[in-house]
Amino acid sequence: MASARPELADRYYLDNFELLIAGTRRYHALFPPEQARQLARFQTLSENGQRLLVRLLGRKREWFRQSKLRYQDISNIPQTLAELSEGELVVGTLPPCDIWLQQVSLPELKPLPAIKDAGLQRLPKAALVQAVLDNGGDGLIAAANQQLQEQWWQLQCQGLLQLLQLLYFGNRSQDLSQFVVSELGLQRFEPYRLDASTQSFHQSAELQTALNLALLATEWDEQQRHKLSLDPADFYQRLPEPQSHPQLERRRQRLLAHIGRSAERLQLWGLSIDCYQQCQSWPAVERYSRVLLQQLKLAPSNVTATQLVEQLNWLWHSATNEAAQQVAHRLAKRSFAVVTEQLPQCSLAALAQPLVAAKQLQGQQYALVLEPIYIAAAERVEQRTAAYFEAQGYQVFFCENALLNGLFGLAFWDIIFAPVAGAFHHPYQRAPQDMYQASFYTQRAAAIEQRLAQLLAGDTEIIWQHFLQKQQLQNDWVNWTLLSEPLLKVALNAFPGQFLHDVFRRLLQDPKHYRSGQPDLVLFAADGTCRFIEVKGPGDSLSDHQGYWLQFLGRYFRADLYYVEYG
């Protein structure tokens, strides 16, 4: 019988908030004055006050109706709100019309004299809201709220929570729910070092810039989510200056890329160029190249062919995968006639040699008609195909991306979780913050190269060591469900050091890209030889990404594409 899931403690949410505070203590001396004051006042609140404030912060809104605040574990809500108000953590004030109308239900609105007097009581909610807003409803709302006898409260300390979460998690996507998952025992994490040697920021100005960038990015995301009109020029003016801190500069450039793309859509070409010129990411440089090409065609006085050639060549030489090379090649091909009008002798690196097509798989493609016995064996076409090959005497594993990624994660586990400055922010990371950035390799190059040399020499002991020691710990590269001991054993017996070395080089070249697209099945014959198979069911087709993986693996083992039909 399965054991019952553990229950959360009655004050789990407050305990978790206190963990946020404790986990960011190394930064408290750097807090901006406003957040430092709010943190000090939180720590002087009664337990009821702390509980209510954390409850409100967890609801992810700014305005609250006092009558709707009911918590079994918090007594005397009005008195507790007064305590929060005295600490300037909330303020009692009427919200804007749209928020007021959003939070008051139609059955509550209809009986109010102010609504009846305006002749709005028979309208559906959406029409009523629009009618009030169209007629500048501040006075009507004030009267209606007095008749409703409601007290409203506005939170004043969202910035404190945002700063704590930003410092603790290192991003804007994780929040207090991560604590719940860990507390329930659903996930276990590597106990990597968290101390002054791994903290991201050492100056108050850096902390303030990190918070400002996070607030600006959140505002951008909110406007996008609600499909509000964006003013890219306004956001551009509010960005900080270029940063010497690599992490802050990456965040700044991420926003610049968004602003540049929005400006491009609005045909604000000068602004888009200003944004893209400051970005180093490959997608941003690609967009910059497209804008330069467009301007060279329509407004050649604004840009030069030399600028475009420089960007196109940089784009080609910095491409880290075949898909990026395809994009750079196509863009260079489209640009050739335009740039050669000004520069007849120019050289575009992307056109210097032909590209190998992703689906150039001579001798690697087969058709397979499965008999009913295999169709009945499983639901998925990959598993049905696996059953077919098992009947042919193979040992078959349906592992998709789990095998090669898992070997990578095990081979470099200690390096992945090494104490690098800015890599780890909290105890719940599956990988360092820079796992999918170029800095992952550059900041650990010596250790990575030493490990690659060890593997090239045929020494895979470290993989077995990590497999046995790290069972069920979270690692972004290791899928414990699919990476079984039998699979690991037969794979390491079949894979020579050169193969492991080359696969890991490929993954390190562009970890985010190459972690996907790997074949569905890996087969091992009785003599230990290996085959990789990509399975495509009726109506399915091979992606370029999958095709390039088959080409790569085909240099070492049979790597085949099977188009499966049902008999």
C-alpha positions as CSV (number, residue, x, y, z in Angstrom):
1,M,0.0,0.0,0.0
2,A,1.4,3.4,-1.0
3,S,2.4,5.6,1.9
4,A,0.4,8.8,2.5
5,R,1.8,12.0,1.3
6,P,3.2,14.1,4.1
7,E,1.1,17.1,5.2
8,L,2.4,20.6,5.3
9,A,2.8,22.3,8.7
10,D,0.0,24.8,9.6
11,R,2.4,27.8,9.2
12,Y,4.3,26.4,6.2
13,Y,3.9,29.6,4.2
14,L,5.4,31.7,7.0
15,D,8.2,29.2,7.5
16,N,9.0,29.3,3.8
17,F,9.1,33.1,3.8
18,E,11.5,33.0,6.7
19,L,13.6,30.6,4.7
20,L,13.7,33.3,1.9
21,I,14.9,35.8,4.5
22,A,17.5,33.4,5.9
23,G,18.7,32.3,2.5
24,T,19.4,35.8,1.4
25,R,21.0,37.0,4.7
26,R,24.4,37.3,2.9
27,Y,22.8,40.2,0.9
28,H,20.9,42.0,3.6
29,A,23.6,44.6,4.2
30,L,23.3,45.5,0.5
31,F,19.5,46.0,0.4
32,P,18.1,49.3,-1.0
33,P,16.8,51.6,1.8
34,E,13.1,50.9,1.2
35,Q,13.4,47.1,1.2
36,A,15.8,47.2,4.2
37,R,13.2,49.2,6.1
38,Q,10.3,46.9,5.1
39,L,12.3,43.8,6.1
40,A,13.1,45.4,9.5
41,R,9.4,46.2,10.1
42,F,8.3,42.7,9.0
43,Q,10.6,41.2,11.6
44,T,9.0,43.3,14.4
45,L,5.4,42.3,13.5
46,S,3.4,39.9,15.7
47,E,3.0,36.4,14.4
48,N,-0.5,37.3,13.2
49,G,0.9,40.3,11.4
50,Q,3.6,38.2,9.7
51,R,1.2,35.5,8.7
52,L,-1.3,37.9,7.2
53,L,1.4,39.9,5.3
54,V,2.8,36.7,3.8
55,R,-0.7,35.5,2.9
56,L,-1.3,38.8,1.0
57,L,2.0,38.7,-0.8
58,G,1.3,35.1,-1.9
59,R,-2.0,36.2,-3.5
60,K,-0.1,38.1,-6.3
61,R,-2.3,41.1,-6.3
62,E,-2.0,44.7,-5.0
63,W,-5.5,45.5,-3.7
64,F,-7.6,43.6,-1.2
65,R,-11.1,43.8,0.2
66,Q,-11.1,43.5,4.0
67,S,-14.4,41.6,4.0
68,K,-12.9,38.9,1.8
69,L,-9.9,38.2,4.0
70,R,-10.7,35.1,6.0
71,Y,-8.0,32.8,7.4
72,Q,-8.6,30.2,10.0
73,D,-5.0,30.5,11.4
74,I,-5.2,34.3,11.7
75,S,-7.4,35.9,14.4
76,N,-8.7,39.5,14.4
77,I,-8.1,40.4,10.8
78,P,-9.1,44.1,11.3
79,Q,-6.6,44.6,14.2
80,T,-3.9,42.8,12.2
81,L,-4.4,45.0,9.2
82,A,-4.1,48.1,11.5
83,E,-0.8,46.7,12.6
84,L,0.4,46.3,9.0
85,S,-0.8,49.8,8.2
86,E,1.1,51.3,11.2
87,G,4.2,49.7,9.8
88,E,3.5,51.2,6.3
89,L,3.4,47.7,4.8
90,V,-0.2,48.3,3.7
91,V,-2.3,51.4,3.2
92,G,-6.1,51.8,3.4
93,T,-7.2,53.5,0.1
94,L,-9.8,53.0,-2.6
95,P,-8.4,51.3,-5.7
96,P,-8.7,52.6,-9.3
97,C,-12.2,52.1,-10.9
98,D,-11.2,49.1,-13.1
99,I,-9.8,47.1,-10.1
100,W,-12.7,48.0,-7.9
101,L,-15.2,46.8,-10.6
102,Q,-13.1,43.7,-11.2
103,Q,-13.3,42.6,-7.5
104,V,-16.9,43.4,-6.8
105,S,-19.4,40.9,-8.1
106,L,-22.5,41.6,-10.2
107,P,-24.9,40.5,-7.4
108,E,-23.1,42.9,-5.1
109,L,-23.3,45.8,-7.6
110,K,-27.0,45.6,-8.7
111,P,-28.6,46.6,-5.4
112,L,-26.3,49.6,-4.8
113,P,-28.2,52.9,-5.1
114,A,-25.4,54.5,-7.0
115,I,-25.7,51.8,-9.7
116,K,-29.5,52.0,-9.8
117,D,-29.4,55.8,-10.0
118,A,-27.1,55.5,-13.0
119,G,-29.5,53.1,-14.7
120,L,-26.9,50.3,-14.9
121,Q,-28.5,47.6,-12.7
122,R,-29.9,45.6,-15.6
123,L,-26.7,45.4,-17.6
124,P,-24.5,42.3,-17.6
125,K,-21.2,42.7,-15.8
126,A,-19.0,43.4,-18.8
127,A,-21.3,46.1,-20.1
128,L,-21.8,47.6,-16.7
129,V,-18.0,47.9,-16.2
130,Q,-17.5,49.4,-19.6
131,A,-20.3,52.0,-19.0
132,V,-18.8,53.1,-15.7
133,L,-15.3,53.4,-17.2
134,D,-16.6,55.3,-20.3
135,N,-18.2,57.9,-18.1
136,G,-15.2,58.5,-15.8
137,G,-16.6,56.6,-12.9
138,D,-14.5,57.8,-9.9
139,G,-17.3,59.6,-8.3
140,L,-19.8,56.8,-8.9
141,I,-17.3,54.2,-7.5
142,A,-16.7,56.3,-4.4
143,A,-20.4,56.5,-3.7
144,A,-20.9,52.8,-4.5
145,N,-18.1,51.7,-2.2
146,Q,-19.6,53.8,0.7
147,Q,-22.9,52.0,0.2
148,L,-21.1,48.7,0.0
149,Q,-19.3,49.6,3.3
150,E,-16.1,48.1,2.2
151,Q,-12.6,48.8,3.4
152,W,-9.8,48.4,0.8
153,W,-6.1,47.8,1.4
154,Q,-3.2,48.3,-0.9
155,L,0.1,46.4,-0.4
156,Q,3.2,48.5,-0.2
157,C,5.9,45.9,0.0
158,Q,5.7,43.8,-3.2
159,G,9.3,45.0,-4.0
160,L,10.6,43.2,-0.8
161,L,9.1,39.9,-1.9
162,Q,10.4,40.4,-5.5
163,L,13.9,41.2,-4.2
164,L,14.0,38.2,-1.8
165,Q,12.8,35.8,-4.6
166,L,15.2,37.3,-7.1
167,L,18.1,36.8,-4.8
168,Y,17.1,33.4,-3.5
169,F,16.0,31.8,-6.8
170,G,18.2,33.9,-9.2
171,N,15.3,34.4,-11.6
172,R,11.7,35.7,-11.9
173,S,10.1,32.3,-12.7
174,Q,10.4,30.5,-9.4
175,D,8.4,31.4,-6.3
176,L,7.4,30.1,-2.8
177,S,5.6,27.1,-4.4
178,Q,9.1,25.6,-4.9
179,F,9.4,25.3,-1.1
180,V,6.1,23.3,-1.0
181,V,7.4,20.8,-3.6
182,S,10.6,20.3,-1.6
183,E,8.9,20.1,1.8
184,L,6.6,17.4,0.6
185,G,9.6,15.3,-0.4
186,L,8.7,15.2,-4.0
187,Q,12.2,16.4,-5.1
188,R,15.7,16.1,-3.7
189,F,18.6,18.3,-4.7
190,E,22.4,18.2,-4.8
191,P,23.8,19.9,-1.6
192,Y,26.0,22.3,-3.4
193,R,27.8,25.2,-1.6
194,L,25.9,28.4,-0.9
195,D,28.1,31.0,0.7
196,A,30.0,34.2,0.0
197,S,32.0,32.5,-2.7
198,T,28.9,31.8,-4.8
199,Q,26.9,34.9,-4.3
200,S,26.1,37.0,-7.3
201,F,26.3,40.6,-6.1
202,H,28.7,42.4,-3.8
203,Q,27.6,46.0,-4.1
204,S,24.4,47.7,-3.2
205,A,24.2,49.4,-6.6
206,E,24.3,45.9,-8.3
207,L,21.5,44.8,-6.1
208,Q,19.4,47.9,-7.0
209,T,20.1,47.4,-10.7
210,A,19.1,43.7,-10.5
211,L,15.8,44.7,-8.8
212,N,15.1,47.5,-11.4
213,L,15.7,45.1,-14.3
214,A,13.4,42.5,-12.7
215,L,10.6,45.0,-12.2
216,L,11.0,46.4,-15.7
217,A,11.0,42.8,-17.2
218,T,7.9,42.0,-15.1
219,E,6.1,45.1,-16.3
220,W,7.0,44.2,-19.9
221,D,5.7,40.6,-19.5
222,E,2.5,41.9,-17.9
223,Q,1.7,44.3,-20.7
224,Q,2.4,41.5,-23.2
225,R,0.2,39.0,-21.3
226,H,-2.7,41.4,-21.2
227,K,-2.1,42.5,-24.9
228,L,-1.7,46.1,-23.9
229,S,0.0,48.5,-26.3
230,L,3.7,48.8,-25.6
231,D,5.9,51.9,-26.0
232,P,9.3,50.4,-26.7
233,A,10.9,53.9,-26.6
234,D,9.7,54.4,-23.1
235,F,11.1,51.1,-21.9
236,Y,14.4,51.8,-23.7
237,Q,14.8,55.1,-21.9
238,R,14.2,53.4,-18.5
239,L,16.9,50.8,-19.0
240,P,20.1,51.2,-17.0
241,E,23.4,51.9,-18.7
242,P,25.6,49.0,-19.9
243,Q,26.7,46.9,-16.9
244,S,30.2,45.5,-16.1
245,H,28.6,42.7,-14.1
246,P,28.0,39.8,-16.6
247,Q,24.8,38.6,-15.1
248,L,23.2,42.0,-15.0
249,E,24.4,42.8,-18.5
250,R,22.8,39.5,-19.8
251,R,19.5,40.5,-18.2
252,R,19.8,44.0,-19.7
253,Q,20.5,42.7,-23.2
254,R,17.6,40.2,-22.9
255,L,15.3,43.2,-22.4
256,L,17.0,45.1,-25.2
257,A,16.3,42.2,-27.5
258,H,12.6,42.3,-26.6
259,I,12.4,46.1,-27.1
260,G,14.3,45.9,-30.4
261,R,11.8,43.3,-31.7
262,S,8.9,45.4,-30.6
263,A,10.4,48.5,-32.3
264,E,11.0,46.4,-35.4
265,R,7.4,45.4,-35.6
266,L,6.4,49.1,-35.2
267,Q,8.9,50.0,-38.0
268,L,10.9,52.1,-35.5
269,W,14.0,51.2,-37.4
270,G,16.4,53.5,-35.6
271,L,15.4,52.3,-32.2
272,S,15.5,48.6,-33.2
273,I,19.1,49.1,-34.6
274,D,20.1,50.9,-31.3
275,C,18.8,48.0,-29.3
276,Y,20.3,45.2,-31.4
277,Q,23.7,46.9,-31.7
278,Q,24.1,46.4,-27.9
279,C,23.1,42.7,-27.9
280,Q,25.5,39.8,-28.2
281,S,23.0,36.9,-28.3
282,W,22.8,35.0,-31.6
283,P,19.1,35.5,-32.1
284,A,19.5,39.3,-31.5
285,V,22.3,39.5,-34.0
286,E,20.2,37.6,-36.5
287,R,17.4,40.1,-36.1
288,Y,19.9,42.9,-36.4
289,S,21.1,41.4,-39.7
290,R,17.5,41.3,-41.0
291,V,16.9,44.9,-40.1
292,L,20.1,45.9,-41.8
293,L,19.1,44.0,-45.0
294,Q,15.7,45.6,-45.0
295,Q,17.2,49.1,-44.5
296,L,19.8,48.5,-47.2
297,K,17.0,47.7,-49.6
298,L,14.6,50.6,-48.7
299,A,16.8,53.3,-47.1
300,P,20.4,52.6,-48.2
301,S,21.5,56.0,-46.8
302,N,20.9,54.7,-43.2
303,V,23.2,51.7,-43.3
304,T,26.1,50.4,-45.4
305,A,26.7,47.1,-47.1
306,T,29.9,46.8,-45.1
307,Q,27.8,46.8,-41.9
308,L,25.6,44.0,-43.2
309,V,28.5,41.9,-44.4
310,E,30.2,42.1,-41.0
311,Q,27.1,41.0,-39.2
312,L,26.4,38.2,-41.7
313,N,29.9,36.8,-41.3
314,W,29.7,37.1,-37.5
315,L,26.4,35.3,-37.6
316,W,27.9,32.4,-39.6
317,H,31.1,32.0,-37.5
318,S,29.2,32.2,-34.2
319,A,26.5,29.7,-35.1
320,T,26.7,26.9,-32.5
321,N,24.4,24.3,-34.3
322,E,23.3,23.2,-37.7
323,A,19.9,25.0,-37.4
324,A,21.7,28.3,-36.8
325,Q,24.0,27.6,-39.7
326,Q,20.9,27.1,-42.0
327,V,19.5,30.4,-40.9
328,A,22.8,32.2,-41.5
329,H,23.2,30.5,-44.9
330,R,19.7,31.5,-46.0
331,L,20.1,35.1,-44.9
332,A,23.4,35.4,-46.6
333,K,21.9,34.0,-49.8
334,R,19.1,36.6,-49.6
335,S,21.6,39.4,-49.0
336,F,24.1,38.5,-51.7
337,A,22.6,40.5,-54.6
338,V,22.0,43.6,-52.4
339,V,25.5,43.8,-50.9
340,T,27.3,43.0,-54.1
341,E,25.8,46.1,-55.7
342,Q,27.9,48.2,-53.3
343,L,30.7,45.7,-52.6
344,P,31.2,43.5,-55.8
345,Q,34.2,41.7,-54.3
346,C,32.7,41.0,-50.8
347,S,33.0,37.6,-49.3
348,L,30.2,36.0,-47.4
349,A,31.5,33.1,-45.2
350,A,28.1,31.4,-45.1
351,L,28.2,30.9,-48.9
352,A,31.8,29.6,-49.1
353,Q,30.8,26.0,-48.9
354,P,27.5,24.0,-49.4
355,L,25.5,22.9,-46.4
356,V,24.7,19.2,-45.8
357,A,20.9,18.8,-45.8
358,A,19.5,17.5,-42.6
359,K,17.6,14.7,-44.3
360,Q,20.6,13.5,-46.4
361,L,20.5,10.0,-44.9
362,Q,21.5,7.6,-47.7
363,G,21.4,4.0,-46.5
364,Q,19.9,5.1,-43.2
365,Q,16.1,5.1,-44.1
366,Y,13.8,2.1,-43.9
367,A,10.1,1.3,-44.1
368,L,8.6,-1.1,-41.5
369,V,5.1,-2.6,-41.5
370,L,4.2,-3.8,-38.0
371,E,2.1,-6.9,-37.6
372,P,-1.0,-6.9,-35.2
373,I,1.0,-8.7,-32.5
374,Y,3.3,-5.7,-32.1
375,I,0.5,-3.2,-32.4
376,A,-1.2,-4.8,-29.5
377,A,2.0,-4.7,-27.4
378,A,1.9,-1.0,-26.6
379,E,0.1,2.3,-27.2
380,R,3.0,4.4,-28.6
381,V,4.6,3.7,-32.0
382,E,8.0,3.8,-30.5
383,Q,7.2,1.1,-28.0
384,R,5.5,-1.0,-30.7
385,T,8.7,-0.7,-32.7
386,A,10.8,-1.6,-29.7
387,A,8.7,-4.8,-29.3
388,Y,9.4,-5.7,-32.9
389,F,13.2,-5.4,-32.5
390,E,13.1,-7.3,-29.2
391,A,11.5,-10.1,-31.2
392,Q,14.5,-9.9,-33.5
393,G,16.9,-10.6,-30.6
394,Y,17.9,-7.1,-29.7
395,Q,18.0,-5.6,-26.2
396,V,16.0,-2.5,-26.7
397,F,15.6,0.7,-24.6
398,F,13.1,3.4,-25.4
399,C,15.0,6.4,-24.0
400,E,14.6,9.3,-26.4
401,N,17.0,12.0,-25.0
402,A,17.7,10.2,-21.7
403,L,20.7,8.1,-22.6
404,L,23.2,10.6,-24.1
405,N,22.0,13.5,-21.8
406,G,22.1,11.2,-18.8
407,L,25.7,10.1,-19.6
408,F,26.7,13.8,-19.9
409,G,25.0,14.7,-16.6
410,L,26.7,11.8,-14.8
411,A,30.1,12.4,-16.4
412,F,30.2,16.1,-15.4
413,W,28.0,16.0,-12.2
414,D,30.7,17.4,-9.9
415,I,31.6,20.0,-12.4
416,I,28.0,21.0,-13.1
417,F,27.5,21.6,-9.3
418,A,30.9,23.1,-8.6
419,P,30.9,26.3,-6.5
420,V,31.2,29.0,-9.2
421,A,30.3,32.6,-8.4
422,G,26.8,33.4,-9.4
423,A,25.9,29.9,-10.4
424,F,23.8,28.9,-7.4
425,H,21.3,31.0,-5.5
426,H,19.2,28.5,-3.5
427,P,19.1,24.8,-2.6
428,Y,16.5,23.9,-5.3
429,Q,18.5,24.2,-8.6
430,R,18.7,21.3,-11.0
431,A,21.6,23.0,-12.8
432,P,23.8,26.2,-12.4
433,Q,22.2,29.4,-13.7
434,D,24.6,29.5,-16.6
435,M,24.1,25.9,-17.7
436,Y,22.8,26.9,-21.1
437,Q,25.1,29.9,-21.7
438,A,28.6,30.1,-23.1
439,S,30.0,30.9,-19.7
440,F,29.2,27.4,-18.5
441,Y,32.2,26.1,-20.4
442,T,34.4,29.1,-20.1
443,Q,34.2,29.3,-16.3
444,R,34.9,25.6,-15.9
445,A,37.1,24.9,-19.0
446,A,40.1,23.4,-17.1
447,A,37.9,20.9,-15.2
448,I,35.9,20.0,-18.3
449,E,38.9,19.5,-20.5
450,Q,40.5,17.3,-17.8
451,R,37.3,15.2,-17.6
452,L,37.1,14.9,-21.4
453,A,40.7,13.6,-21.6
454,Q,39.9,11.1,-18.9
455,L,36.9,9.8,-20.8
456,L,38.8,9.8,-24.1
457,A,41.3,7.5,-22.5
458,G,38.4,5.0,-21.7
459,D,38.1,5.8,-18.0
460,T,34.3,5.9,-17.2
461,E,34.6,5.1,-13.5
462,I,33.3,8.6,-12.7
463,I,30.1,7.9,-14.5
464,W,29.4,4.8,-12.4
465,Q,30.4,6.6,-9.2
466,H,27.9,9.4,-9.8
467,F,25.2,6.9,-10.9
468,L,25.5,5.1,-7.6
469,Q,26.1,8.1,-5.3
470,K,23.5,10.5,-6.7
471,Q,20.4,8.3,-7.2
472,Q,17.2,10.4,-7.4
473,L,18.9,13.8,-6.9
474,Q,17.7,16.4,-9.3
475,N,20.0,17.1,-12.3
476,D,18.6,18.8,-15.4
477,W,20.4,16.2,-17.5
478,V,19.5,13.0,-15.7
479,N,16.1,11.3,-16.1
480,W,16.3,8.6,-13.4
481,T,13.1,7.0,-14.7
482,L,14.7,6.1,-18.1
483,L,18.4,5.9,-17.2
484,S,18.4,2.4,-15.6
485,E,21.4,0.4,-14.4
486,P,21.0,-2.2,-17.2
487,L,20.9,0.5,-19.8
488,L,24.0,2.3,-18.3
489,K,25.9,-1.0,-18.1
490,V,25.3,-2.1,-21.7
491,A,25.9,1.4,-23.1
492,L,29.2,1.9,-21.4
493,N,30.3,-1.5,-22.6
494,A,29.4,-0.5,-26.2
495,F,30.5,3.1,-26.3
496,P,34.3,3.7,-26.8
497,G,36.0,6.7,-25.2
498,Q,36.2,8.6,-28.5
499,F,32.4,8.4,-28.9
500,L,31.7,9.7,-25.4
501,H,34.2,12.4,-25.9
502,D,32.7,13.6,-29.2
503,V,29.1,13.4,-28.0
504,F,30.0,15.5,-25.0
505,R,31.8,18.0,-27.1
506,R,28.7,18.3,-29.2
507,L,26.5,18.8,-26.2
508,L,28.9,21.4,-24.7
509,Q,28.9,23.3,-28.0
510,D,25.2,24.2,-27.5
511,P,23.7,22.5,-24.5
512,K,20.2,23.9,-24.9
513,H,19.9,22.9,-28.5
514,Y,21.6,19.5,-28.5
515,R,19.9,18.2,-25.4
516,S,16.9,17.4,-27.7
517,G,16.4,15.6,-31.0
518,Q,18.2,12.4,-30.1
519,P,16.9,9.1,-31.4
520,D,13.9,7.3,-29.8
521,L,15.4,3.8,-29.4
522,V,18.9,2.4,-28.7
523,L,19.4,-1.3,-29.5
524,F,22.1,-3.6,-28.4
525,A,22.8,-6.9,-30.3
526,A,24.0,-10.1,-28.5
527,D,27.6,-9.2,-29.4
528,G,27.2,-5.8,-27.7
529,T,27.1,-3.7,-30.8
530,C,24.8,-0.7,-30.8
531,R,22.2,0.8,-33.1
532,F,20.2,4.0,-32.8
533,I,16.8,4.2,-34.3
534,E,14.5,7.2,-34.9
535,V,10.9,6.1,-35.2
536,K,8.3,7.9,-37.3
537,G,4.7,6.7,-37.2
538,P,2.0,7.2,-39.9
539,G,1.8,10.9,-40.9
540,D,4.9,11.9,-38.9
541,S,8.0,13.4,-40.4
542,L,11.7,13.8,-39.5
543,S,12.8,17.2,-38.2
544,D,16.1,18.8,-39.2
545,H,17.3,18.5,-35.7
546,Q,16.7,14.8,-35.6
547,G,18.2,14.3,-39.0
548,Y,21.5,16.0,-37.9
549,W,21.6,13.8,-34.8
550,L,21.3,10.7,-37.0
551,Q,24.1,12.0,-39.3
552,F,26.3,12.6,-36.3
553,L,25.6,9.2,-34.6
554,G,26.0,7.4,-38.0
555,R,29.7,8.2,-37.9
556,Y,30.1,5.8,-35.0
557,F,27.2,3.3,-35.1
558,R,24.3,2.4,-37.2
559,A,21.8,5.2,-36.9
560,D,18.6,4.6,-38.8
561,L,15.3,6.2,-39.6
562,Y,12.3,3.9,-39.6
563,Y,9.0,4.9,-41.2
564,V,6.4,2.7,-39.5
565,E,3.1,1.6,-40.9
566,Y,0.5,-0.8,-39.5
567,G,-0.4,-4.0,-41.3
